[in-house]
Amino acid sequence: MLEAALTLAFTALCIHLIPRMPVFRIQGVRVELMMGLFGVKLLAGLSLVWIYTVIYPDRAYADIFRYFDDSAVIASSLTAHPWDFFRMLTGIDGAAPELSLYYDRMHNWYNTELVFRDTRTMIRFSALLRVFTLNTYFPQVVVICFLSTIGLSGMFRFMRSLAPGRDLALIVLLFMTPSVLLWTSGLIKEAFLFYAMGLLLFQIECWQQRSGKPVMRILAVLLAVFVLLTIKAYVFFLFAPVVLAPLASSVFPPAKRRVVAAVVFIAWMVLLAGIAPMVTGASLPDLLSAKRDEFIRLATQVKAGSLIPMQSMEPGWAGLLVECPKALFRALFYPLPNQVSGLLGVMSVLENLLVLFFIVWMGIQAKHSGSRPGAAALAGLFFALALMLLASLVTPVIGALVRYKVPALPFLLFFFVSYARIGFLDLPNRLKVPVSR
Protein backbone atom coordinates (compact mmCIF):
# COMPACT_ATOMS: atom_id res chain seq x y z
CA MET A 1 0.00 0.00 0.00
CA LEU A 2 2.82 2.40 0.83
CA GLU A 3 4.50 1.83 -2.52
CA ALA A 4 1.25 2.30 -4.42
CA ALA A 5 0.46 5.52 -2.55
CA LEU A 6 3.94 6.92 -3.14
CA THR A 7 3.80 5.95 -6.82
CA LEU A 8 0.54 7.85 -7.26
CA ALA A 9 1.92 10.82 -5.32
CA PHE A 10 5.08 11.04 -7.44
CA THR A 11 3.03 10.64 -10.62
CA ALA A 12 0.72 13.46 -9.56
CA LEU A 13 3.73 15.66 -8.75
CA CYS A 14 5.26 15.07 -12.18
CA ILE A 15 1.97 15.82 -13.94
CA HIS A 16 1.70 18.98 -11.86
CA LEU A 17 5.20 20.06 -12.96
CA ILE A 18 4.80 19.44 -16.69
CA PRO A 19 2.80 22.60 -17.54
CA ARG A 20 5.08 24.65 -15.30
CA MET A 21 8.44 23.64 -16.78
CA PRO A 22 9.74 25.61 -19.80
CA VAL A 23 10.96 22.48 -21.57
CA PHE A 24 7.36 21.26 -21.89
CA ARG A 25 5.83 24.59 -22.90
CA ILE A 26 6.12 24.24 -26.66
CA GLN A 27 4.45 26.83 -28.84
CA GLY A 28 1.69 25.19 -30.88
CA VAL A 29 1.65 21.88 -28.98
CA ARG A 30 -0.91 21.16 -26.30
CA VAL A 31 0.55 20.55 -22.87
CA GLU A 32 -1.98 17.72 -22.51
CA LEU A 33 -0.11 15.90 -25.26
CA MET A 34 3.10 16.08 -23.24
CA MET A 35 1.23 14.72 -20.22
CA GLY A 36 -0.07 11.87 -22.36
CA LEU A 37 3.42 11.07 -23.61
CA PHE A 38 4.62 10.95 -20.00
CA GLY A 39 1.80 8.52 -19.32
CA VAL A 40 3.00 6.35 -22.19
CA LYS A 41 6.46 6.36 -20.60
CA LEU A 42 4.98 5.13 -17.33
CA LEU A 43 3.21 2.27 -19.12
CA ALA A 44 6.50 1.36 -20.80
CA GLY A 45 8.20 1.42 -17.39
CA LEU A 46 5.61 -0.99 -16.01
CA SER A 47 6.05 -3.18 -19.09
CA LEU A 48 9.79 -3.30 -18.51
CA VAL A 49 9.25 -4.42 -14.92
CA TRP A 50 6.82 -7.07 -16.12
CA ILE A 51 9.31 -8.33 -18.72
CA TYR A 52 12.05 -8.72 -16.11
CA THR A 53 9.83 -10.36 -13.51
CA VAL A 54 7.81 -12.73 -15.72
CA ILE A 55 9.68 -13.40 -18.98
CA TYR A 56 13.26 -12.95 -17.70
CA PRO A 57 12.88 -13.50 -13.95
CA ASP A 58 16.59 -13.75 -13.00
CA ARG A 59 16.89 -10.51 -11.04
CA ALA A 60 20.69 -10.75 -10.78
CA TYR A 61 21.01 -10.08 -14.54
CA ALA A 62 18.28 -7.43 -14.82
CA ASP A 63 19.76 -3.96 -15.18
CA ILE A 64 16.50 -2.34 -14.10
CA PHE A 65 16.97 -3.87 -10.63
CA ARG A 66 20.72 -4.17 -10.16
CA TYR A 67 21.40 -0.52 -9.27
CA PHE A 68 18.34 -0.35 -7.04
CA ASP A 69 19.39 -3.50 -5.18
CA ASP A 70 22.95 -2.23 -4.66
CA SER A 71 21.69 1.16 -3.49
CA ALA A 72 20.04 -0.57 -0.54
CA VAL A 73 23.53 -1.11 0.92
CA ILE A 74 24.25 2.63 0.87
CA ALA A 75 20.79 3.50 2.17
CA SER A 76 21.17 1.06 5.07
CA SER A 77 23.89 3.27 6.56
CA LEU A 78 21.78 6.43 6.71
CA THR A 79 20.33 6.06 10.20
CA ALA A 80 23.17 4.27 11.98
CA HIS A 81 26.16 5.84 10.20
CA PRO A 82 25.07 9.00 8.37
CA TRP A 83 28.67 10.06 7.72
CA ASP A 84 29.27 6.81 5.85
CA PHE A 85 26.11 7.45 3.84
CA PHE A 86 27.29 10.96 2.94
CA ARG A 87 30.74 9.77 1.87
CA MET A 88 29.42 6.96 -0.31
CA LEU A 89 26.74 9.18 -1.83
CA THR A 90 29.03 12.10 -2.70
CA GLY A 91 32.34 10.33 -3.19
CA ILE A 92 34.02 12.69 -0.69
CA ASP A 93 36.52 10.47 1.14
CA GLY A 94 34.67 7.65 -0.57
CA ALA A 95 37.80 5.52 -0.79
CA ALA A 96 38.18 5.25 2.98
CA PRO A 97 39.13 1.66 3.92
CA GLU A 98 36.24 1.22 6.35
CA LEU A 99 33.74 1.80 3.53
CA SER A 100 34.87 -1.39 1.80
CA LEU A 101 32.54 -3.21 4.20
CA TYR A 102 29.69 -1.66 2.23
CA TYR A 103 31.24 -1.86 -1.23
CA ASP A 104 32.01 -5.57 -0.88
CA ARG A 105 28.32 -6.29 -0.35
CA MET A 106 27.38 -4.78 -3.71
CA HIS A 107 27.51 -6.63 -7.00
CA ASN A 108 28.16 -3.69 -9.33
CA TRP A 109 30.19 -1.13 -7.38
CA TYR A 110 33.52 -2.38 -8.69
CA ASN A 111 32.14 -2.95 -12.17
CA THR A 112 33.34 0.43 -13.39
CA GLU A 113 35.68 1.81 -15.98
CA LEU A 114 35.17 5.51 -16.56
CA VAL A 115 36.47 5.47 -20.12
CA PHE A 116 33.52 3.30 -21.15
CA ARG A 117 31.03 3.13 -18.30
CA ASP A 118 30.46 3.89 -14.65
CA THR A 119 27.83 2.14 -12.56
CA ARG A 120 28.41 4.12 -9.37
CA THR A 121 26.45 7.19 -10.46
CA MET A 122 23.38 5.02 -11.03
CA ILE A 123 23.78 3.35 -7.62
CA ARG A 124 24.21 6.70 -5.89
CA PHE A 125 21.23 8.20 -7.69
CA SER A 126 19.03 5.31 -6.61
CA ALA A 127 20.34 5.57 -3.04
CA LEU A 128 19.43 9.26 -2.95
CA LEU A 129 15.94 8.52 -4.29
CA ARG A 130 15.46 5.91 -1.57
CA VAL A 131 15.42 8.74 0.99
CA PHE A 132 12.34 10.25 -0.67
CA THR A 133 10.68 7.05 -1.89
CA LEU A 134 11.10 5.25 1.46
CA ASN A 135 13.06 2.39 -0.13
CA THR A 136 10.30 1.55 -2.61
CA TYR A 137 10.95 0.81 -6.29
CA PHE A 138 8.04 2.02 -8.44
CA PRO A 139 8.29 5.67 -7.36
CA GLN A 140 11.86 5.58 -8.67
CA VAL A 141 10.52 4.34 -12.00
CA VAL A 142 8.21 7.37 -12.08
CA VAL A 143 11.13 9.73 -11.44
CA ILE A 144 13.35 8.21 -14.12
CA CYS A 145 10.49 8.22 -16.63
CA PHE A 146 9.93 11.89 -15.88
CA LEU A 147 13.62 12.69 -16.38
CA SER A 148 13.77 10.83 -19.68
CA THR A 149 10.59 12.62 -20.80
CA ILE A 150 12.34 15.92 -20.06
CA GLY A 151 15.24 14.81 -22.24
CA LEU A 152 12.99 13.65 -25.07
CA SER A 153 11.05 16.91 -24.93
CA GLY A 154 14.33 18.84 -25.14
CA MET A 155 15.31 16.80 -28.20
CA PHE A 156 11.89 17.40 -29.72
CA ARG A 157 12.17 21.15 -29.29
CA PHE A 158 15.67 21.22 -30.79
CA MET A 159 14.79 19.02 -33.78
CA ARG A 160 11.49 20.83 -34.33
CA SER A 161 13.31 24.15 -34.63
CA LEU A 162 15.51 22.64 -37.34
CA ALA A 163 12.73 20.80 -39.19
CA PRO A 164 9.44 22.70 -38.88
CA GLY A 165 6.33 20.98 -40.14
CA ARG A 166 7.34 17.48 -39.05
CA ASP A 167 5.87 17.42 -35.56
CA LEU A 168 4.08 14.09 -35.94
CA ALA A 169 7.17 12.34 -37.31
CA LEU A 170 9.34 13.76 -34.52
CA ILE A 171 6.82 12.69 -31.85
CA VAL A 172 6.80 9.15 -33.24
CA LEU A 173 10.56 8.73 -33.66
CA LEU A 174 11.37 10.23 -30.26
CA PHE A 175 8.54 8.97 -28.06
CA MET A 176 7.19 5.91 -29.88
CA THR A 177 10.15 4.10 -31.43
CA PRO A 178 9.86 0.79 -29.51
CA SER A 179 13.46 0.40 -28.30
CA VAL A 180 13.72 4.09 -27.36
CA LEU A 181 10.39 3.95 -25.54
CA LEU A 182 11.24 0.77 -23.66
CA TRP A 183 14.89 1.33 -22.77
CA THR A 184 14.41 4.88 -21.54
CA SER A 185 11.62 3.94 -19.14
CA GLY A 186 13.52 2.11 -16.43
CA LEU A 187 16.19 2.66 -13.82
CA ILE A 188 18.94 2.13 -16.40
CA LYS A 189 21.64 4.23 -18.01
CA GLU A 190 19.84 4.88 -21.29
CA ALA A 191 17.14 6.90 -19.52
CA PHE A 192 19.79 9.10 -17.93
CA LEU A 193 21.61 9.48 -21.25
CA PHE A 194 18.48 10.77 -22.97
CA TYR A 195 17.84 13.15 -20.08
CA ALA A 196 21.34 14.61 -20.36
CA MET A 197 21.41 14.82 -24.17
CA GLY A 198 17.97 16.40 -24.33
CA LEU A 199 18.82 18.85 -21.56
CA LEU A 200 21.95 19.90 -23.45
CA LEU A 201 20.07 20.41 -26.72
CA PHE A 202 17.36 22.37 -24.92
CA GLN A 203 19.97 24.72 -23.52
CA ILE A 204 21.32 25.30 -27.04
CA GLU A 205 17.83 26.29 -28.15
CA CYS A 206 17.49 28.62 -25.16
CA TRP A 207 20.84 30.19 -25.98
CA GLN A 208 19.88 30.71 -29.61
CA GLN A 209 16.57 32.31 -28.60
CA ARG A 210 18.15 34.24 -25.71
CA SER A 211 15.55 32.82 -23.32
CA GLY A 212 16.05 31.86 -19.70
CA LYS A 213 18.62 33.06 -17.19
CA PRO A 214 22.28 32.65 -18.28
CA VAL A 215 23.31 31.30 -14.88
CA MET A 216 20.63 28.61 -15.00
CA ARG A 217 21.64 27.70 -18.55
CA ILE A 218 25.25 27.25 -17.49
CA LEU A 219 24.27 25.11 -14.50
CA ALA A 220 22.03 22.97 -16.71
CA VAL A 221 24.85 22.45 -19.22
CA LEU A 222 27.26 21.48 -16.44
CA LEU A 223 24.71 19.02 -15.06
CA ALA A 224 24.18 17.45 -18.49
CA VAL A 225 27.93 17.14 -19.08
CA PHE A 226 28.43 15.62 -15.62
CA VAL A 227 25.71 13.03 -16.20
CA LEU A 228 27.10 12.05 -19.62
CA LEU A 229 30.67 11.81 -18.36
CA THR A 230 29.79 9.71 -15.33
CA ILE A 231 27.22 7.44 -16.98
CA LYS A 232 28.86 6.71 -20.34
CA ALA A 233 31.77 8.99 -21.11
CA TYR A 234 32.18 7.71 -24.67
CA VAL A 235 28.65 8.92 -25.51
CA PHE A 236 29.63 12.41 -24.38
CA PHE A 237 32.73 12.46 -26.56
CA LEU A 238 30.81 11.24 -29.60
CA PHE A 239 27.89 13.58 -28.90
CA ALA A 240 29.98 16.73 -28.50
CA PRO A 241 30.10 17.48 -32.27
CA VAL A 242 26.28 17.51 -32.36
CA VAL A 243 26.56 20.56 -30.10
CA LEU A 244 29.72 22.05 -31.57
CA ALA A 245 28.92 21.69 -35.28
CA PRO A 246 25.76 23.85 -35.37
CA LEU A 247 27.44 26.51 -33.22
CA ALA A 248 30.56 26.57 -35.39
CA SER A 249 28.66 26.52 -38.68
CA SER A 250 26.27 29.30 -37.66
CA VAL A 251 28.92 31.95 -38.45
CA PHE A 252 29.25 30.69 -42.03
CA PRO A 253 26.91 31.19 -45.00
CA PRO A 254 24.16 28.53 -45.25
CA ALA A 255 25.76 26.95 -48.33
CA LYS A 256 28.92 26.11 -46.36
CA ARG A 257 27.41 24.94 -43.09
CA ARG A 258 27.16 21.26 -43.99
CA VAL A 259 30.84 21.23 -44.95
CA VAL A 260 31.72 22.95 -41.69
CA ALA A 261 29.71 20.37 -39.73
CA ALA A 262 31.56 17.53 -41.45
CA VAL A 263 34.94 19.19 -40.82
CA VAL A 264 34.11 19.75 -37.16
CA PHE A 265 33.12 16.11 -36.68
CA ILE A 266 36.18 14.72 -38.47
CA ALA A 267 38.53 17.07 -36.63
CA TRP A 268 36.96 16.08 -33.31
CA MET A 269 37.35 12.37 -34.04
CA VAL A 270 40.99 12.87 -35.04
CA LEU A 271 41.57 14.81 -31.83
CA LEU A 272 40.04 12.03 -29.73
CA ALA A 273 42.14 9.40 -31.47
CA GLY A 274 45.23 11.52 -30.86
CA ILE A 275 44.69 12.05 -27.14
CA ALA A 276 43.49 8.49 -26.42
CA PRO A 277 47.03 7.18 -25.73
CA MET A 278 47.66 10.04 -23.28
CA VAL A 279 44.44 9.39 -21.36
CA THR A 280 44.20 5.59 -21.46
CA GLY A 281 47.76 4.52 -22.18
CA ALA A 282 46.73 2.71 -25.35
CA SER A 283 45.91 3.69 -28.91
CA LEU A 284 42.27 3.74 -29.96
CA PRO A 285 42.48 0.48 -31.97
CA ASP A 286 44.24 -1.30 -29.10
CA LEU A 287 41.72 0.08 -26.63
CA LEU A 288 38.78 -1.16 -28.68
CA SER A 289 40.46 -4.50 -29.27
CA ALA A 290 41.02 -5.00 -25.53
CA LYS A 291 37.45 -4.01 -24.73
CA ARG A 292 36.15 -6.41 -27.36
CA ASP A 293 38.20 -9.29 -25.94
CA GLU A 294 36.94 -8.46 -22.45
CA PHE A 295 33.32 -8.50 -23.58
CA ILE A 296 33.81 -11.78 -25.44
CA ARG A 297 35.31 -13.43 -22.34
CA LEU A 298 32.52 -12.15 -20.12
CA ALA A 299 29.77 -13.18 -22.53
CA THR A 300 31.29 -16.64 -22.85
CA GLN A 301 31.59 -17.06 -19.07
CA VAL A 302 27.95 -16.15 -18.42
CA LYS A 303 26.81 -18.15 -21.47
CA ALA A 304 24.96 -15.26 -23.07
CA GLY A 305 22.02 -16.51 -25.09
CA SER A 306 22.46 -14.13 -28.02
CA LEU A 307 26.20 -14.39 -28.52
CA ILE A 308 27.56 -13.10 -31.85
CA PRO A 309 30.47 -15.16 -33.24
CA MET A 310 33.32 -12.66 -33.11
CA GLN A 311 37.09 -13.00 -33.17
CA SER A 312 39.73 -10.70 -31.75
CA MET A 313 40.62 -7.72 -33.90
CA GLU A 314 43.94 -7.52 -35.63
CA PRO A 315 46.17 -4.94 -33.93
CA GLY A 316 46.54 -1.41 -35.24
CA TRP A 317 44.49 0.85 -37.45
CA ALA A 318 44.49 -1.60 -40.35
CA GLY A 319 42.69 -4.21 -38.25
CA LEU A 320 40.17 -1.63 -37.05
CA LEU A 321 39.39 -0.45 -40.59
CA VAL A 322 38.87 -4.03 -41.75
CA GLU A 323 36.33 -4.60 -38.96
CA CYS A 324 34.35 -1.39 -39.53
CA PRO A 325 32.18 -2.53 -42.48
CA LYS A 326 31.18 -5.74 -40.70
CA ALA A 327 30.50 -3.84 -37.48
CA LEU A 328 28.30 -1.30 -39.27
CA PHE A 329 26.33 -4.13 -40.90
CA ARG A 330 25.71 -5.70 -37.48
CA ALA A 331 24.65 -2.36 -36.02
CA LEU A 332 22.12 -1.72 -38.78
CA PHE A 333 20.70 -5.20 -39.38
CA TYR A 334 21.17 -7.29 -36.22
CA PRO A 335 19.32 -9.14 -34.92
CA LEU A 336 18.46 -11.08 -38.04
CA PRO A 337 15.25 -13.15 -38.01
CA ASN A 338 17.17 -16.40 -37.47
CA GLN A 339 19.01 -14.97 -34.45
CA VAL A 340 16.10 -14.21 -32.15
CA SER A 341 14.12 -15.98 -29.51
CA GLY A 342 11.61 -14.47 -27.14
CA LEU A 343 9.55 -11.32 -27.11
CA LEU A 344 12.38 -8.76 -27.03
CA GLY A 345 14.17 -10.44 -29.93
CA VAL A 346 11.07 -10.44 -32.13
CA MET A 347 10.44 -6.79 -31.28
CA SER A 348 14.02 -5.91 -32.26
CA VAL A 349 13.71 -7.64 -35.65
CA LEU A 350 10.43 -5.88 -36.41
CA GLU A 351 11.87 -2.55 -35.39
CA ASN A 352 14.92 -3.04 -37.61
CA LEU A 353 12.65 -3.76 -40.57
CA LEU A 354 10.52 -0.72 -39.86
CA VAL A 355 13.55 1.54 -39.44
CA LEU A 356 15.12 0.34 -42.69
CA PHE A 357 11.82 0.74 -44.56
CA PHE A 358 11.44 4.22 -43.09
CA ILE A 359 14.97 5.23 -44.13
CA VAL A 360 14.51 3.98 -47.68
CA TRP A 361 11.09 5.61 -48.00
CA MET A 362 12.31 8.91 -46.57
CA GLY A 363 15.34 8.80 -48.84
CA ILE A 364 13.11 8.46 -51.90
CA GLN A 365 10.87 11.31 -50.75
CA ALA A 366 13.88 13.49 -49.97
CA LYS A 367 15.29 12.88 -53.45
CA HIS A 368 12.10 14.22 -54.98
CA SER A 369 11.97 17.17 -52.61
CA GLY A 370 15.34 18.47 -53.77
CA SER A 371 16.20 19.66 -50.25
CA ARG A 372 19.35 18.94 -48.25
CA PRO A 373 19.89 18.31 -44.52
CA GLY A 374 21.21 21.07 -42.32
CA ALA A 375 24.44 21.10 -40.36
CA ALA A 376 22.82 19.87 -37.13
CA ALA A 377 21.07 16.98 -38.89
CA LEU A 378 24.33 15.99 -40.56
CA ALA A 379 26.20 16.14 -37.25
CA GLY A 380 23.46 13.97 -35.71
CA LEU A 381 23.90 11.40 -38.48
CA PHE A 382 27.65 11.28 -37.86
CA PHE A 383 27.01 10.80 -34.14
CA ALA A 384 24.51 8.01 -34.79
CA LEU A 385 26.83 6.12 -37.14
CA ALA A 386 29.84 6.57 -34.85
CA LEU A 387 27.95 5.34 -31.79
CA MET A 388 26.47 2.36 -33.61
CA LEU A 389 29.86 1.49 -35.07
CA LEU A 390 31.59 1.70 -31.69
CA ALA A 391 28.92 -0.41 -29.98
CA SER A 392 29.07 -3.06 -32.70
CA LEU A 393 32.86 -3.20 -32.71
CA VAL A 394 33.11 -4.17 -29.03
CA THR A 395 29.79 -5.87 -28.24
CA PRO A 396 29.43 -9.61 -28.92
CA VAL A 397 25.89 -9.90 -27.51
CA ILE A 398 22.87 -8.98 -29.62
CA GLY A 399 20.75 -7.91 -26.65
CA ALA A 400 23.45 -5.52 -25.46
CA LEU A 401 23.97 -4.19 -28.99
CA VAL A 402 20.27 -3.35 -29.29
CA ARG A 403 20.44 -1.29 -26.12
CA TYR A 404 23.77 0.40 -26.79
CA LYS A 405 22.60 1.79 -30.12
CA VAL A 406 19.34 3.22 -28.71
CA PRO A 407 20.76 6.78 -28.25
CA ALA A 408 21.72 6.75 -31.94
CA LEU A 409 18.29 5.90 -33.36
CA PRO A 410 16.57 9.30 -32.96
CA PHE A 411 19.44 11.11 -34.67
CA LEU A 412 19.69 8.54 -37.45
CA LEU A 413 15.98 8.88 -38.21
CA PHE A 414 15.98 12.65 -37.77
CA PHE A 415 18.53 13.00 -40.56
CA PHE A 416 16.00 11.63 -43.02
CA VAL A 417 12.96 13.31 -41.48
CA SER A 418 14.68 16.70 -41.54
CA TYR A 419 14.63 17.04 -45.31
CA ALA A 420 11.72 14.89 -46.45
CA ARG A 421 9.04 17.33 -47.62
CA ILE A 422 5.87 15.44 -46.71
CA GLY A 423 2.95 17.49 -45.50
CA PHE A 424 1.17 14.88 -43.41
CA LEU A 425 4.19 14.58 -41.10
CA ASP A 426 2.88 17.65 -39.34
CA LEU A 427 0.63 17.22 -36.31
CA PRO A 428 -3.10 17.35 -36.99
CA ASN A 429 -4.58 20.74 -36.14
CA ARG A 430 -6.62 19.29 -33.32
CA LEU A 431 -3.43 18.59 -31.38
CA LYS A 432 -2.12 22.13 -31.77
CA VAL A 433 -3.02 25.19 -29.78
CA PRO A 434 -0.90 28.23 -28.89
CA VAL A 435 0.83 27.74 -25.57
CA SER A 436 2.20 30.78 -23.77
CA ARG A 437 5.78 30.70 -22.62
C-alpha positions, 0 to 999 in steps of 0.5 A, spaced: 500 500 500 505 504 501 509 503 494 502 504 491 500 511 494 507 513 493 507 511 486 501 515 485 503 521 489 510 522 485 506 521 478 501 526 480 507 531 482 510 530 475 503 531 472 503 537 476 510 540 474 509 538 466 505 545 464 510 549 469 516 547 466 519 551 460 521 544 456 514 542 456 511 549 454 512 548 446 508 553 442 503 550 438 503 543 442 498 542 447 501 541 454 496 535 454 499 531 449 506 532 453 502 529 459 499 523 455 506 522 452 509 521 459 503 517 461 506 512 455 512 512 458 509 510 465 506 504 461 513 502 458 516 502 465 511 498 467 512 493 461 519 493 462 518 491 470 513 485 467 518 483 462 524 482 467 519 479 472 515 474 468 519 473 462 526 474 464 525 472 472 533 472 473 533 478 477 541 478 478 542 479 470 536 485 470 539 492 469 533 495 471 533 492 478 541 491 479 542 498 481 536 499 485 538 493 489 545 495 490 543 502 493 540 498 498 547 497 501 548 505 501 541 507 504 542 502 510 547 506 513 543 512 513 540 512 520 546 508 523 552 511 520 550 518 516 557 520 515 558 513 511 552 514 507 554 521 505 561 519 503 558 513 499 553 518 496 558 524 494 564 520 493 568 525 498 573 520 502 569 515 498 575 511 498 576 510 505 578 503 507 572 502 512 567 503 507 569 497 503 565 493 508 559 496 504 562 496 497 564 488 498 556 487 499 554 490 492 555 486 485 556 492 481 560 497 485 567 495 482 564 494 475 566 500 473 571 503 468 570 511 466 572 510 459 567 506 457 562 506 463 560 507 470 555 504 474 556 508 481 552 514 479 546 510 477 547 506 484 548 513 488 542 516 484 538 510 486 540 511 493 538 518 494 531 517 491 530 511 496 530 517 501 524 520 498 521 514 496 522 510 502 526 504 499 520 503 494 521 501 487 516 504 483 516 511 485 523 511 482 521 508 475 516 514 475 522 519 477 526 516 471 520 516 466 519 523 468 527 525 467 527 521 460 521 525 458 524 531 459 530 529 455 525 527 449 522 533 450 528 537 449 530 533 443 523 534 440 524 542 441 531 542 438 529 538 432 522 541 431 526 548 430 531 545 425 525 541 421 518 545 422 512 541 419 514 534 421 511 534 428 508 528 428 514 524 425 518 527 430 513 525 436 513 518 433 521 517 432 522 520 439 517 517 443 514 511 440 520 508 437 519 501 440 526 500 443 527 508 445 520 507 448 522 501 452 529 502 454 528 509 456 523 507 461 527 504 467 532 505 472 537 504 467 543 508 463 539 509 457 534 513 460 539 518 464 543 518 457 536 521 454 535 526 459 542 529 459 542 529 451 535 532 451 537 537 456 543 539 453 540 540 446 534 544 450 539 549 452 542 550 445 535 552 443 534 557 449 541 560 448 539 561 440 533 564 442 536 568 448 531 565 453 532 563 460 537 566 465 544 565 463 546 562 470 541 557 470 543 555 462 550 554 465 548 550 470 544 545 466 549 544 461 554 542 467 549 538 469 548 534 463 555 534 461 556 531 468 551 526 467 554 524 460 561 523 463 559 519 469 554 514 466 557 513 459 563 517 457 564 515 450 557 517 448 559 524 451 565 524 446 561 522 440 555 527 442 559 533 442 560 534 435 552 535 435 553 541 439 559 544 436 557 543 429 551 547 429 554 553 433 561 553 429 557 553 422 552 558 424 557 563 423 558 561 415 553 562 410 548 557 409 551 553 403 557 552 407 554 549 413 554 542 412 561 542 410 563 545 416 559 540 420 563 535 417 569 538 418 568 539 425 566 532 426 572 529 423 577 534 426 573 532 433 574 524 431 581 525 429 583 529 436 580 524 440 584 518 437 590 523 438 589 524 445 586 516 447 594 514 448 595 520 453 588 518 457 588 511 457 595 509 455 593 505 449 591 507 442 584 507 440 584 500 436 588 497 441 583 500 446 577 497 442 580 490 441 582 489 448 574 491 450 572 487 445 576 481 448 573 483 455 566 482 452 567 476 449 570 473 455 565 475 459 559 473 454 562 466 454 563 465 461 555 467 463 553 463 457 549 469 453 544 466 449 544 471 443 552 471 442 555 473 436 560 469 433 566 474 433 574 474 433 579 478 436 581 484 432 587 484 428 592 490 432 593 497 429 588 501 425 588 496 419 585 491 423 580 496 425 578 499 418 577 491 416 572 490 422 568 497 420 564 494 415 562 488 418 560 492 425 556 497 421 552 491 418 551 488 425 549 495 427 544 496 422 541 489 421 542 485 427 538 481 430 536 477 423 530 473 423 534 467 425 538 470 431 532 471 435 528 468 440 523 471 445 519 477 445 524 482 445 528 479 440 522 479 435 520 486 437 528 488 435 527 484 428 520 488 427 523 494 429 529 493 424 525 492 418 521 498 420 527 503 421 530 500 414 523 501 410 522 508 413 529 510 411 529 507 404 522 511 403 524 517 406 530 517 402 526 516 396 521 522 398 527 526 400 530 525 393 524 528 390 523 534 394 530 536 392 532 539 399 538 537 403 539 536 410 542 542 415 548 542 419 545 539 425 542 533 422 548 531 418 552 532 425 546 527 428 547 522 423 555 522 424 554 521 431 549 516 430 553 512 425 559 513 430 555 510 436 552 504 432 559 502 429 563 503 436 557 499 440 558 493 434 565 493 434 566 491 441 559 488 443 558 480 442 551 480 444 545 482 440 541 484 446 546 488 449 547 491 442 540 493 441 540 497 447 547 500 446 545 503 439 538 506 442 541 513 443 543 513 436 536 511 433 533 518 434 538 522 430 539 517 425 531 517 423 531 525 424 537 525 418 531 523 413 525 526 417 529 533 416 529 534 409 523 529 407 518 534 404 511 530 406 505 534 409 502 529 413 508 529 417 505 535 421 501 534 427 493 534 426 490 541 427 486 538 433 493 537 437 495 544 436 493 550 440 498 556 442 501 555 448 504 561 452 511 561 454 
